[in-house]
Amino acid sequence: MTAGPPSGSAPDRKAVRARIIGRVQGVWYRGWTVETATGLGLSGWVRNRSDGTVEALFAGPADAVDRMLAACRRGPGAAVVRDVVTEPAQDVGATGFEQRPTL
């Protein structure tokens, strides 16, 4: 038996930073994101930004990250998402998912 790659660097893992644009503040977007990401087993964080967007980092199995990004395009019921802009990010490993203060 050969050992697999070190934890956090498995080839099926993915990390993405996302900026969610639209009516996404004051509509429970961050709380919804924490619940949804945690349910998918993702690590990372979410926060409001002073420009009215929401920013998040999602890390975990590639398929779960992709499902989270698809969910972000809908958001919670009161949100109106116009766009989700993503870029690759460094994998934070298995750290849990948290809500951070506004930047």
N, C-alpha and C positions, 0 to 999 in steps of 0.2 A: 504493500500500500504506500502510496505517496501522499505526502501532506499537501493540503490545499493552500491557496494563497493566504497570507495573514489576514486577520479580521479587519474589515473596513476596506480591503482592496480586492474583494472578490470581483471577477469580471462582470457579474450580473448586477453589481451595485452602481448607483448613479447618484449624483448630487447636482442640484440645480438651484440657482437663485432666481426668484420670480418677482416681478413688479406687477401688481394688479391695479389696473386703471379703470376708473368709473366712479359710480356712487358706491363706495366700499368702506367708508368710515361712518360710524354711527348706525350700522345695520347688523351688528353682531358678526362681522366678517372674521375678526381675529378669533373669537371664541369658537366659531364654526370650524375654522381652520385647525385649531388645536384638537378639537374632537375628531375631525375627519382624518387628519394626519396620524393621530394616535391610533385610531381604528385601523389604519393601513399599516401600522408598525413602522412608521417613519421617524427619523430623528430630525432635529433642526429647530427653527424658531419662526415667529411671525411678529411683525410690528407695524404700527401706523407710521407714516412719514409725514413731515410737516407740509409737504406739497399736496396732501389729500389722497395719496396712493397708499396701498398696503404692500409691504415687502416681506418675502418669506424665503427661507432656505429649506429645501426638502432633500433628505438623504436616506437611501435605503435601496431595497430591491428595485431594479429598473422598471419592472411592470407596475409596482406600487407608486413610484414617483410619477410615471406617466398617467396613472389613474387619478392621482391627486391633481396634476396639472389640468386634466380634463374637467375635474370637479371644480377647480378654481375658475374656470371659464363660465360656470353657472353661478357658483357662490350660494350663500343662503338666500332664502326667499325674498328679502327686502333689498338685496344688492342688485345693482345694474352694472354688470361688468362690460366695459368697452373693449379691453384688450388685456392680454397677459404676455408680458415681455420676459423672456428667459435667457439665461446665460449659464454656462457650466460653472460649477463651484467646487470647492474642495470638500471632500467627504468628511463630515464631522464624526463619523463612527456612531456607535450605538449610545447616544447620550439622552434619549428621550426628546419630547417636543414641548417647547415652552413659548409663552407669550412674553415679548420684551417691551420695554418702554418705547414711546414714540421717539423717533430720531429727527 
